[in-house]
Amino acid sequence: MNSDIVYFPIHEHLDSSHLGQFIGHEGINIYKIEKENGVTLDICKNEEENSIVRLTGPYWNLKCALNDVVELVTKIRNNNQRYKFKIPPKDVGFLIGKNGAKINEVKLSSNVDVHFDRSEKPEKPDGEQEEDTDVFVTGNYQTILTGLRLICDRLSSKGQQTLYDDPRTLQFAESLMESF
């Protein structure tokens, strides 16, 4: 039986930083596509040094394997969406919390990744205020919404005392009892 070759320009659909997720731990994703479809899958570079997926095998097997490749790329893209917003530099420390406790709580509670752009900003003439800090939240659509809500709640609570600040209060004890 003849083997055909199909090329899929993965660089057009997936950022190169996510190529490792496509390959999978110890190549598990490639192995799975190869075994389920009876094809050979290689990742190579074209003349412009862009990543290309090369599938080799019987025609109908290639069609199924290509479908699996596109499905995997879509899944990776959906799980790696990125939302960017800006906050004033004075709020960055409050959002992060002591030793990163508050931002880690947001990350763990919503299953997102949060990064701050700390690159050097050019100085502004005439003593203007510093530029806002870029904040990037990465995850899937639902986790990003949850993370943004937690970040918004944290920022809106600035300057307000919460019942968790002093665990000796009656409100803290009532809140604790309600959670049981």
N, CA, C and O atoms as a DFTB+ gen file, in Angstrom:
720 C
 N C O
     1  1       0.839      -1.180       0.000
     2  2       0.000       0.000       0.000
     3  2       0.881       1.240       0.000
     4  3       1.883       1.296       0.714
     5  1       0.512       2.225      -0.794
     6  2       1.286       3.457      -0.906
     7  2       1.111       4.333       0.321
     8  3       0.057       4.338       0.957
     9  1       2.163       5.072       0.641
    10  2       2.092       6.044       1.723
    11  2       2.084       7.440       1.131
    12  3       2.824       7.740       0.193
    13  1       1.255       8.269       1.681
    14  2       1.195       9.668       1.289
    15  2       1.782      10.506       2.422
    16  3       1.991      10.019       3.533
    17  1       2.039      11.765       2.117
    18  2       2.561      12.697       3.119
    19  2       1.667      13.932       3.134
    20  3       1.313      14.476       2.088
    21  1       1.315      14.357       4.325
    22  2       0.532      15.582       4.511
    23  2       1.306      16.482       5.456
    24  3       1.833      16.025       6.471
    25  1       1.374      17.775       5.115
    26  2       2.047      18.753       5.969
    27  2       0.998      19.666       6.600
    28  3       0.092      20.154       5.925
    29  1       1.137      19.886       7.896
    30  2       0.234      20.786       8.624
    31  2       1.086      21.896       9.235
    32  3       1.940      21.624      10.079
    33  1       0.862      23.158       8.815
    34  2       1.675      24.271       9.330
    35  2       1.253      24.651      10.751
    36  3       0.476      25.585      10.949
    37  1       1.765      23.932      11.715
    38  2       1.340      24.132      13.102
    39  2       1.701      25.531      13.605
    40  3       1.028      26.060      14.490
    41  1       2.749      26.130      13.053
    42  2       3.160      27.478      13.472
    43  2       2.084      28.525      13.199
    44  3       2.061      29.564      13.858
    45  1       1.201      28.273      12.248
    46  2       0.125      29.209      11.939
    47  2      -1.031      29.110      12.931
    48  3      -1.860      30.018      13.004
    49  1      -1.096      28.036      13.683
    50  2      -2.234      27.785      14.559
    51  2      -1.879      27.718      16.039
    52  3      -2.755      27.821      16.898
    53  1      -0.596      27.545      16.333
    54  2      -0.181      27.353      17.716
    55  2       1.135      28.076      17.954
    56  3       2.082      27.922      17.183
    57  1       1.193      28.858      19.013
    58  2       2.412      29.563      19.372
    59  2       3.507      28.546      19.684
    60  3       3.236      27.492      20.259
    61  1       4.721      28.858      19.311
    62  2       5.826      27.905      19.499
    63  2       6.064      27.573      20.977
    64  3       6.614      26.518      21.293
    65  1       5.652      28.468      21.881
    66  2       5.823      28.187      23.306
    67  2       4.905      27.060      23.788
    68  3       5.101      26.524      24.879
    69  1       3.910      26.700      22.982
    70  2       2.976      25.634      23.355
    71  2       3.251      24.332      22.605
    72  3       2.472      23.383      22.694
    73  1       4.348      24.291      21.873
    74  2       4.685      23.090      21.100
    75  2       4.930      21.897      22.023
    76  3       4.620      20.761      21.665
    77  1       5.478      22.151      23.196
    78  2       5.693      21.081      24.167
    79  2       4.391      20.439      24.612
    80  3       4.337      19.228      24.825
    81  1       3.340      21.239      24.754
    82  2       2.030      20.690      25.116
    83  2       1.489      19.826      23.982
    84  3       0.829      18.815      24.225
    85  1       1.772      20.229      22.738
    86  2       1.341      19.422      21.593
    87  2       2.033      18.065      21.613
    88  3       1.396      17.033      21.400
    89  1       3.332      18.069      21.869
    90  2       4.101      16.818      21.908
    91  2       3.641      15.956      23.084
    92  3       3.476      14.744      22.946
    93  1       3.438      16.587      24.234
    94  2       3.013      15.854      25.425
    95  2       4.195      15.305      26.196
    96  3       5.304      15.200      25.671
    97  1       3.948      14.962      27.433
    98  2       4.994      14.407      28.301
    99  2       5.545      13.131      27.678
   100  3       4.809      12.179      27.417
   101  1       6.842      13.132      27.449
   102  2       7.540      12.010      26.808
   103  2       6.944      11.633      25.455
   104  3       7.026      10.477      25.040
   105  1       6.333      12.621      24.754
   106  2       5.789      12.387      23.421
   107  2       4.486      11.622      23.386
   108  3       4.143      11.029      22.363
   109  1       3.745      11.623      24.496
   110  2       2.528      10.809      24.595
   111  2       1.464      11.200      23.565
   112  3       0.771      10.327      23.040
   113  1       1.322      12.494      23.267
   114  2       0.301      12.914      22.300
   115  2       0.643      12.457      20.889
   116  3      -0.234      12.016      20.145
   117  1       1.903      12.561      20.524
   118  2       2.330      12.092      19.199
   119  2       2.161      10.579      19.099
   120  3       1.656      10.061      18.103
   121  1       2.588       9.890      20.135
   122  2       2.470       8.431      20.162
   123  2       1.006       8.004      19.997
   124  3       0.706       7.072      19.251
   125  1       0.114       8.682      20.688
   126  2      -1.312       8.340      20.630
   127  2      -1.869       8.537      19.219
   128  3      -2.589       7.678      18.709
   129  1      -1.538       9.662      18.591
   130  2      -2.018       9.918      17.224
   131  2      -1.458       8.878      16.259
   132  3      -2.173       8.395      15.381
   133  1      -0.185       8.532      16.418
   134  2       0.427       7.535      15.533
   135  2      -0.237       6.172      15.693
   136  3      -0.568       5.525      14.700
   137  1      -0.431       5.736      16.922
   138  2      -0.984       4.398      17.169
   139  2      -2.452       4.296      16.767
   140  3      -2.862       3.299      16.173
   141  1      -3.239       5.307      17.082
   142  2      -4.671       5.258      16.768
   143  2      -4.948       5.328      15.274
   144  3      -5.971       4.826      14.808
   145  1      -4.038       5.950      14.516
   146  2      -4.306       6.173      13.097
   147  2      -3.377       5.415      12.155
   148  3      -3.562       5.465      10.939
   149  1      -2.389       4.719      12.692
   150  2      -1.474       3.968      11.836
   151  2      -0.649       4.864      10.923
   152  3      -0.436       4.538       9.756
   153  1      -0.185       5.991      11.453
   154  2       0.620       6.927      10.676
   155  2       1.910       7.221      11.439
   156  3       2.091       6.797      12.581
   157  1       2.797       7.958      10.777
   158  2       4.003       8.460      11.424
   159  2       3.875       9.971      11.491
   160  3       3.542      10.617      10.498
   161  1       4.139      10.532      12.663
   162  2       4.032      11.974      12.854
   163  2       5.396      12.514      13.239
   164  3       6.014      12.040      14.192
   165  1       5.865      13.513      12.493
   166  2       7.136      14.171      12.778
   167  2       6.898      15.673      12.836
   168  3       6.021      16.204      12.154
   169  1       7.686      16.343      13.654
   170  2       7.659      17.807      13.677
   171  2       8.991      18.254      13.104
   172  3      10.055      17.895      13.609
   173  1       8.918      19.041      12.046
   174  2      10.131      19.511      11.390
   175  2      10.015      21.009      11.124
   176  3       8.990      21.621      11.424
   177  1      11.049      21.584      10.571
   178  2      11.060      23.017      10.252
   179  2      11.067      23.188       8.737
   180  3      11.665      22.394       8.012
   181  1      10.390      24.242       8.270
   182  2      10.433      24.544       6.843
   183  2      11.597      25.504       6.566
   184  3      12.412      25.756       7.453
   185  1      11.678      26.033       5.359
   186  2      12.788      26.909       4.973
   187  2      12.854      28.171       5.831
   188  3      13.938      28.709       6.056
   189  1      11.716      28.640       6.307
   190  2      11.668      29.852       7.135
   191  2      11.828      29.541       8.619
   192  3      11.621      30.411       9.465
   193  1      12.196      28.304       8.933
   194  2      12.390      27.862      10.321
   195  2      11.081      27.851      11.127
   196  3      11.105      28.033      12.344
   197  1       9.958      27.641      10.463
   198  2       8.668      27.502      11.140
   199  2       8.359      26.028      11.358
   200  3       8.727      25.186      10.539
   201  1       7.683      25.715      12.458
   202  2       7.358      24.324      12.778
   203  2       6.241      23.804      11.877
   204  3       5.229      24.467      11.652
   205  1       6.464      22.601      11.376
   206  2       5.517      21.929      10.488
   207  2       5.318      20.510      11.013
   208  3       6.280      19.850      11.407
   209  1       4.064      20.040      11.018
   210  2       3.784      18.645      11.362
   211  2       3.720      17.873      10.049
   212  3       2.981      18.244       9.137
   213  1       4.506      16.790       9.959
   214  2       4.508      15.940       8.771
   215  2       3.890      14.603       9.148
   216  3       4.379      13.902      10.034
   217  1       2.808      14.264       8.460
   218  2       2.127      12.987       8.676
   219  2       2.391      12.096       7.470
   220  3       2.248      12.528       6.326
   221  1       2.777      10.854       7.733
   222  2       3.064       9.897       6.662
   223  2       2.250       8.631       6.920
   224  3       2.251       8.094       8.028
   225  1       1.542       8.153       5.861
   226  2       0.745       6.942       5.992
   227  2      -0.269       6.832       4.870
   228  3      -0.266       7.645       3.945
   229  1      -1.145       5.822       4.945
   230  2      -2.196       5.662       3.942
   231  2      -3.156       6.860       3.950
   232  3      -3.374       7.477       4.992
   233  1      -3.717       7.179       2.802
   234  2      -4.539       8.375       2.606
   235  2      -5.628       8.541       3.658
   236  3      -5.710       9.598       4.284
   237  1      -6.459       7.537       3.869
   238  2      -7.592       7.680       4.802
   239  2      -7.115       7.749       6.253
   240  3      -7.754       8.394       7.085
   241  1      -6.022       7.105       6.553
   242  2      -5.443       7.211       7.899
   243  2      -4.942       8.645       8.140
   244  3      -5.064       9.186       9.239
   245  1      -4.377       9.240       7.081
   246  2      -3.895      10.609       7.194
   247  2      -5.024      11.588       7.479
   248  3      -4.868      12.529       8.257
   249  1      -6.159      11.354       6.840
   250  2      -7.320      12.224       7.065
   251  2      -7.733      12.191       8.542
   252  3      -7.986      13.234       9.143
   253  1      -7.798      10.996       9.115
   254  2      -8.173      10.852      10.530
   255  2      -7.104      11.448      11.442
   256  3      -7.431      12.115      12.423
   257  1      -5.838      11.215      11.129
   258  2      -4.745      11.739      11.944
   259  2      -4.717      13.268      11.897
   260  3      -4.477      13.917      12.916
   261  1      -4.961      13.836      10.730
   262  2      -4.992      15.284      10.597
   263  2      -6.120      15.879      11.435
   264  3      -5.963      16.936      12.045
   265  1      -7.237      15.201      11.457
   266  2      -8.361      15.625      12.295
   267  2      -7.954      15.615      13.773
   268  3      -8.285      16.538      14.519
   269  1      -7.235      14.567      14.191
   270  2      -6.773      14.485      15.586
   271  2      -5.765      15.603      15.907
   272  3      -5.778      16.154      17.008
   273  1      -4.899      15.932      14.946
   274  2      -3.924      17.012      15.138
   275  2      -4.660      18.344      15.341
   276  3      -4.348      19.095      16.265
   277  1      -5.624      18.627      14.484
   278  2      -6.384      19.877      14.581
   279  2      -7.157      19.933      15.904
   280  3      -7.228      20.983      16.543
   281  1      -7.725      18.814      16.303
   282  2      -8.461      18.755      17.570
   283  2      -7.534      19.037      18.759
   284  3      -7.912      19.764      19.678
   285  1      -6.338      18.473      18.746
   286  2      -5.374      18.693      19.823
   287  2      -4.911      20.157      19.851
   288  3      -4.793      20.747      20.924
   289  1      -4.652      20.734      18.691
   290  2      -4.244      22.138      18.618
   291  2      -5.357      23.032      19.169
   292  3      -5.082      23.977      19.909
   293  1      -6.595      22.744      18.819
   294  2      -7.735      23.523      19.311
   295  2      -7.856      23.422      20.824
   296  3      -8.106      24.420      21.499
   297  1      -7.680      22.234      21.349
   298  2      -7.754      22.033      22.799
   299  2      -6.663      22.827      23.513
   300  3      -6.927      23.459      24.536
   301  1      -5.452      22.801      22.987
   302  2      -4.338      23.539      23.585
   303  2      -4.609      25.042      23.521
   304  3      -4.377      25.758      24.494
   305  1      -5.094      25.512      22.389
   306  2      -5.397      26.949      22.255
   307  2      -6.491      27.377      23.218
   308  3      -6.400      28.449      23.816
   309  1      -7.521      26.562      23.377
   310  2      -8.617      26.911      24.286
   311  2      -8.158      26.951      25.734
   312  3      -8.681      27.738      26.523
   313  1      -7.194      26.119      26.096
   314  2      -6.699      26.088      27.469
   315  2      -5.614      27.118      27.722
   316  3      -5.146      27.251      28.853
   317  1      -5.205      27.843      26.703
   318  2      -4.137      28.826      26.857
   319  2      -4.561      30.198      26.347
   320  3      -3.783      30.897      25.699
   321  1      -5.788      30.572      26.643
   322  2      -6.238      31.905      26.283
   323  2      -5.602      32.889      27.245
   324  3      -5.227      32.535      28.363
   325  1      -5.489      34.108      26.805
   326  2      -4.805      35.117      27.607
   327  2      -5.630      36.394      27.619
   328  3      -6.091      36.867      26.580
   329  1      -5.805      36.939      28.809
   330  2      -6.522      38.194      28.966
   331  2      -5.567      39.209      29.574
   332  3      -4.861      38.907      30.536
   333  1      -5.546      40.408      29.014
   334  2      -4.628      41.451      29.479
   335  2      -5.432      42.644      29.970
   336  3      -6.384      43.075      29.319
   337  1      -5.042      43.173      31.125
   338  2      -5.627      44.412      31.619
   339  2      -4.550      45.193      32.351
   340  3      -3.450      44.688      32.575
   341  1      -4.866      46.419      32.721
   342  2      -3.894      47.295      33.368
   343  2      -4.388      47.697      34.748
   344  3      -5.584      47.891      34.967
   345  1      -3.434      47.819      35.683
   346  2      -3.746      48.336      37.007
   347  2      -2.681      49.366      37.377
   348  3      -1.559      49.312      36.873
   349  1      -3.030      50.295      38.249
   350  2      -2.029      51.273      38.679
   351  2      -0.895      50.582      39.430
   352  3      -1.133      49.606      40.141
   353  1       0.327      51.072      39.283
   354  2       1.471      50.433      39.949
   355  2       1.304      50.344      41.469
   356  3       1.815      49.419      42.100
   357  1       0.593      51.302      42.050
   358  2       0.413      51.293      43.508
   359  2      -0.457      50.128      43.980
   360  3      -0.421      49.780      45.160
   361  1      -1.238      49.521      43.087
   362  2      -2.113      48.414      43.464
   363  2      -1.475      47.038      43.283
   364  3      -2.025      46.034      43.735
   365  1      -0.310      46.989      42.619
   366  2       0.328      45.706      42.329
   367  2       0.682      44.970      43.618
   368  3       0.377      43.786      43.763
   369  1       1.316      45.657      44.540
   370  2       1.711      45.034      45.807
   371  2       0.515      44.546      46.596
   372  3       0.560      43.470      47.193
   373  1      -0.563      45.334      46.606
   374  2      -1.780      44.935      47.319
   375  2      -2.365      43.665      46.706
   376  3      -2.781      42.754      47.422
   377  1      -2.392      43.613      45.373
   378  2      -2.938      42.439      44.685
   379  2      -2.086      41.198      44.954
   380  3      -2.625      40.107      45.146
   381  1      -0.783      41.352      44.970
   382  2       0.109      40.212      45.201
   383  2       0.022      39.741      46.649
   384  3      -0.010      38.537      46.904
   385  1      -0.015      40.667      47.594
   386  2      -0.079      40.307      49.005
   387  2       1.284      39.944      49.553
   388  3       2.255      39.804      48.810
   389  1       1.339      39.793      50.862
   390  2       2.604      39.488      51.529
   391  2       3.116      38.122      51.074
   392  3       2.410      37.118      51.166
   393  1       4.353      38.103      50.584
   394  2       4.995      36.886      50.080
   395  2       4.187      36.204      48.972
   396  3       4.296      34.993      48.785
   397  1       3.380      36.972      48.240
   398  2       2.590      36.407      47.142
   399  2       1.367      35.630      47.582
   400  3       0.773      34.909      46.780
   401  1       0.974      35.762      48.851
   402  2      -0.127      34.957      49.392
   403  2      -1.450      35.209      48.671
   404  3      -2.174      34.259      48.374
   405  1      -1.773      36.452      48.389
   406  2      -3.083      36.777      47.796
   407  2      -3.164      36.353      46.337
   408  3      -4.175      35.796      45.907
   409  1      -2.102      36.613      45.570
   410  2      -2.157      36.233      44.162
   411  2      -2.088      34.716      44.013
   412  3      -2.688      34.159      43.094
   413  1      -1.363      34.042      44.907
   414  2      -1.336      32.577      44.872
   415  2      -2.702      32.000      45.213
   416  3      -3.093      30.966      44.671
   417  1      -3.425      32.660      46.103
   418  2      -4.787      32.236      46.436
   419  2      -5.691      32.345      45.208
   420  3      -6.506      31.459      44.950
   421  1      -5.542      33.436      44.451
   422  2      -6.316      33.613      43.216
   423  2      -5.960      32.517      42.219
   424  3      -6.842      31.912      41.609
   425  1      -4.658      32.265      42.057
   426  2      -4.208      31.243      41.105
   427  2      -4.759      29.858      41.460
   428  3      -5.254      29.139      40.593
   429  1      -4.668      29.497      42.727
   430  2      -5.126      28.174      43.151
   431  2      -6.641      28.042      43.112
   432  3      -7.165      26.989      42.748
   433  1      -7.345      29.100      43.484
   434  2      -8.803      29.044      43.529
   435  2      -9.430      28.992      42.142
   436  3     -10.485      28.384      41.961
   437  1      -8.788      29.625      41.161
   438  2      -9.403      29.714      39.836
   439  2      -8.671      28.906      38.767
   440  3      -9.151      28.802      37.638
   441  1      -7.516      28.333      39.106
   442  2      -6.730      27.539      38.158
   443  2      -6.288      28.370      36.948
   444  3      -6.395      27.925      35.805
   445  1      -5.792      29.581      37.215
   446  2      -5.248      30.435      36.171
   447  2      -3.792      30.735      36.497
   448  3      -3.319      30.476      37.604
   449  1      -3.099      31.282      35.518
   450  2      -1.748      31.763      35.733
   451  2      -1.795      33.277      35.604
   452  3      -2.400      33.788      34.662
   453  1      -1.183      33.999      36.511
   454  2      -1.200      35.459      36.511
   455  2       0.234      35.962      36.452
   456  3       1.080      35.558      37.250
   457  1       0.497      36.849      35.496
   458  2       1.825      37.449      35.343
   459  2       1.690      38.956      35.261
   460  3       0.711      39.483      34.731
   461  1       2.690      39.639      35.794
   462  2       2.753      41.095      35.755
   463  2       3.899      41.489      34.843
   464  3       4.979      40.903      34.912
   465  1       3.670      42.492      33.978
   466  2       4.731      42.989      33.105
   467  2       5.563      43.976      33.908
   468  3       5.136      45.099      34.175
   469  1       6.756      43.540      34.288
   470  2       7.636      44.372      35.105
   471  2       8.777      44.960      34.281
   472  3       9.816      45.331      34.827
   473  1       8.583      45.045      32.977
   474  2       9.645      45.584      32.130
   475  2       9.855      47.061      32.442
   476  3       8.960      47.756      32.923
   477  1      11.049      47.503      32.156
   478  2      11.393      48.895      32.417
   479  2      10.555      49.803      31.525
   480  3      10.538      49.651      30.304
   481  1       9.872      50.733      32.142
   482  2       9.080      51.707      31.394
   483  2       9.931      52.973      31.236
   484  3      10.640      53.359      32.165
   485  1       9.867      53.614      30.083
   486  2      10.646      54.848      29.914
   487  2      10.119      55.940      30.847
   488  3       8.916      56.056      31.081
   489  1      11.052      56.735      31.371
   490  2      10.644      57.813      32.273
   491  2       9.858      58.857      31.504
   492  3      10.167      59.178      30.357
   493  1       8.827      59.382      32.170
   494  2       7.996      60.391      31.531
   495  2       8.515      61.771      31.916
   496  3       8.933      61.983      33.054
   497  1       8.491      62.703      30.976
   498  2       8.942      64.067      31.294
   499  2       7.928      64.785      32.182
   500  3       6.770      64.381      32.283
   501  1       8.378      65.828      32.806
   502  2       7.526      66.693      33.634
   503  2       6.912      65.986      34.821
   504  3       5.864      66.415      35.304
   505  1       7.515      64.928      35.308
   506  2       7.057      64.263      36.529
   507  2       5.682      63.638      36.434
   508  3       4.976      63.550      37.438
   509  1       5.284      63.201      35.247
   510  2       3.972      62.557      35.107
   511  2       3.959      61.248      35.876
   512  3       5.007      60.686      36.197
   513  1       2.745      60.769      36.168
   514  2       2.596      59.513      36.906
   515  2       3.149      58.339      36.119
   516  3       3.224      58.374      34.891
   517  1       3.535      57.296      36.849
   518  2       4.011      56.070      36.208
   519  2       2.897      55.461      35.363
   520  3       1.712      55.655      35.630
   521  1       3.313      54.713      34.328
   522  2       2.333      54.015      33.500
   523  2       1.727      52.854      34.272
   524  3       2.341      52.315      35.192
   525  1       0.523      52.480      33.886
   526  2      -0.127      51.335      34.517
   527  2       0.650      50.060      34.216
   528  3       1.351      49.964      33.208
   529  1       0.513      49.093      35.101
   530  2       1.183      47.809      34.959
   531  2       0.269      46.842      34.212
   532  3      -0.915      46.725      34.531
   533  1       0.822      46.151      33.221
   534  2       0.057      45.140      32.487
   535  2      -0.031      43.873      33.316
   536  3       0.962      43.412      33.877
   537  1      -1.243      43.312      33.388
   538  2      -1.469      42.049      34.085
   539  2      -2.024      41.068      33.060
   540  3      -2.963      41.387      32.329
   541  1      -1.440      39.874      33.009
   542  2      -1.868      38.843      32.074
   543  2      -2.434      37.671      32.859
   544  3      -1.782      37.149      33.763
   545  1      -3.651      37.257      32.510
   546  2      -4.290      36.105      33.138
   547  2      -4.454      35.050      32.052
   548  3      -5.068      35.310      31.018
   549  1      -3.902      33.851      32.286
   550  2      -3.911      32.780      31.289
   551  2      -4.646      31.567      31.826
   552  3      -4.448      31.168      32.974
   553  1      -5.496      30.981      30.994
   554  2      -6.264      29.793      31.338
   555  2      -7.298      29.552      30.259
   556  3      -7.161      30.058      29.145
   557  1      -8.331      28.786      30.571
   558  2      -9.422      28.674      29.610
   559  2     -10.456      29.754      29.937
   560  3     -10.325      30.462      30.936
   561  1     -11.464      29.875      29.108
   562  2     -12.432      30.968      29.235
   563  2     -13.051      31.028      30.636
   564  3     -13.093      32.095      31.248
   565  1     -13.523      29.905      31.136
   566  2     -14.203      29.879      32.435
   567  2     -13.257      30.201      33.583
   568  3     -13.621      30.950      34.489
   569  1     -12.048      29.647      33.559
   570  2     -11.114      29.911      34.657
   571  2     -10.639      31.359      34.637
   572  3     -10.399      31.945      35.692
   573  1     -10.502      31.945      33.443
   574  2     -10.121      33.354      33.361
   575  2     -11.206      34.228      33.984
   576  3     -10.899      35.162      34.724
   577  1     -12.465      33.933      33.690
   578  2     -13.561      34.714      34.288
   579  2     -13.538      34.616      35.809
   580  3     -13.716      35.617      36.502
   581  1     -13.320      33.416      36.321
   582  2     -13.252      33.220      37.773
   583  2     -12.075      33.987      38.361
   584  3     -12.218      34.663      39.380
   585  1     -10.919      33.886      37.725
   586  2      -9.734      34.593      38.194
   587  2      -9.915      36.097      38.182
   588  3      -9.512      36.787      39.119
   589  1     -10.529      36.612      37.110
   590  2     -10.774      38.053      37.030
   591  2     -11.728      38.524      38.118
   592  3     -11.562      39.612      38.669
   593  1     -12.717      37.711      38.424
   594  2     -13.657      38.065      39.491
   595  2     -12.933      38.135      40.837
   596  3     -13.161      39.061      41.614
   597  1     -12.073      37.173      41.113
   598  2     -11.312      37.174      42.362
   599  2     -10.350      38.371      42.435
   600  3     -10.184      38.978      43.492
   601  1      -9.724      38.699      41.303
   602  2      -8.828      39.856      41.262
   603  2      -9.615      41.140      41.486
   604  3      -9.183      42.018      42.234
   605  1     -10.768      41.247      40.838
   606  2     -11.626      42.424      40.998
   607  2     -12.073      42.569      42.452
   608  3     -12.048      43.668      43.006
   609  1     -12.480      41.464      43.061
   610  2     -12.886      41.490      44.475
   611  2     -11.735      41.948      45.357
   612  3     -11.934      42.740      46.278
   613  1     -10.543      41.458      45.082
   614  2      -9.369      41.831      45.881
   615  2      -9.080      43.323      45.734
   616  3      -8.860      44.011      46.731
   617  1      -9.080      43.825      44.506
   618  2      -8.769      45.234      44.280
   619  2      -9.847      46.153      44.842
   620  3      -9.541      47.237      45.338
   621  1     -11.101      45.731      44.767
   622  2     -12.184      46.581      45.288
   623  2     -12.217      46.580      46.818
   624  3     -12.847      47.450      47.419
   625  1     -11.556      45.628      47.448
   626  2     -11.536      45.588      48.911
   627  2     -10.401      46.425      49.490
   628  3     -10.234      46.477      50.708
   629  1      -9.619      47.083      48.632
   630  2      -8.484      47.883      49.110
   631  2      -9.002      49.005      50.005
   632  3      -9.910      49.749      49.633
   633  1      -8.418      49.108      51.167
   634  2      -8.811      50.151      52.108
   635  2      -9.962      49.760      53.007
   636  3     -10.300      50.498      53.932
   637  1     -10.571      48.617      52.754
   638  2     -11.677      48.147      53.584
   639  2     -11.177      47.027      54.480
   640  3     -10.352      46.205      54.081
   641  1     -11.685      47.015      55.674
   642  2     -11.316      45.929      56.581
   643  2     -12.307      44.791      56.371
   644  3     -13.518      45.006      56.317
   645  1     -11.779      43.590      56.255
   646  2     -12.650      42.438      56.084
   647  2     -12.746      41.684      57.393
   648  3     -11.928      41.878      58.292
   649  1     -13.736      40.833      57.496
   650  2     -13.908      40.081      58.730
   651  2     -12.783      39.084      58.945
   652  3     -12.628      38.563      60.050
   653  1     -11.989      38.805      57.906
   654  2     -10.881      37.867      58.042
   655  2      -9.622      38.527      58.608
   656  3      -8.679      37.841      59.003
   657  1      -9.612      39.873      58.647
   658  2      -8.437      40.574      59.170
   659  2      -8.225      40.320      60.660
   660  3      -7.086      40.253      61.120
   661  1      -9.313      40.179      61.414
   662  2      -9.193      39.942      62.856
   663  2     -10.039      38.724      63.219
   664  3     -11.256      38.841      63.359
   665  1      -9.407      37.553      63.375
   666  2     -10.165      36.327      63.644
   667  2     -10.805      36.299      65.034
   668  3     -11.497      35.334      65.360
   669  1     -10.599      37.316      65.856
   670  2     -11.198      37.330      67.188
   671  2     -12.602      37.923      67.183
   672  3     -13.263      37.934      68.221
   673  1     -13.075      38.416      66.034
   674  2     -14.381      39.068      65.987
   675  2     -15.510      38.042      65.910
   676  3     -15.313      36.897      65.504
   677  1     -16.689      38.488      66.310
   678  2     -17.891      37.659      66.268
   679  2     -18.254      37.322      64.818
   680  3     -18.681      36.205      64.527
   681  1     -18.082      38.297      63.906
   682  2     -18.417      38.064      62.496
   683  2     -17.551      36.956      61.903
   684  3     -18.033      36.155      61.102
   685  1     -16.287      36.906      62.289
   686  2     -15.404      35.853      61.802
   687  2     -15.893      34.483      62.300
   688  3     -15.938      33.519      61.537
   689  1     -16.251      34.412      63.563
   690  2     -16.724      33.160      64.133
   691  2     -18.011      32.712      63.469
   692  3     -18.185      31.525      63.190
   693  1     -18.930      33.661      63.209
   694  2     -20.204      33.315      62.534
   695  2     -19.937      32.822      61.111
   696  3     -20.545      31.852      60.659
   697  1     -19.025      33.497      60.411
   698  2     -18.683      33.093      59.056
   699  2     -18.067      31.685      59.049
   700  3     -18.350      30.870      58.171
   701  1     -17.238      31.432      60.029
   702  2     -16.614      30.119      60.138
   703  2     -17.655      29.036      60.394
   704  3     -17.586      27.955      59.809
   705  1     -18.621      29.322      61.267
   706  2     -19.676      28.349      61.577
   707  2     -20.565      28.094      60.371
   708  3     -21.026      26.970      60.173
   709  1     -20.819      29.132      59.551
   710  2     -21.645      28.960      58.357
   711  2     -20.976      28.039      57.341
   712  3     -21.658      27.347      56.585
   713  1     -19.647      28.030      57.322
   714  2     -18.934      27.211      56.351
   715  2     -19.000      25.727      56.683
   716  3     -18.734      24.884      55.827
   717  1     -19.362      25.398      57.950
   718  2     -19.470      23.984      58.328
   719  2     -20.827      23.535      58.032
   720  3     -21.158      22.372      58.266
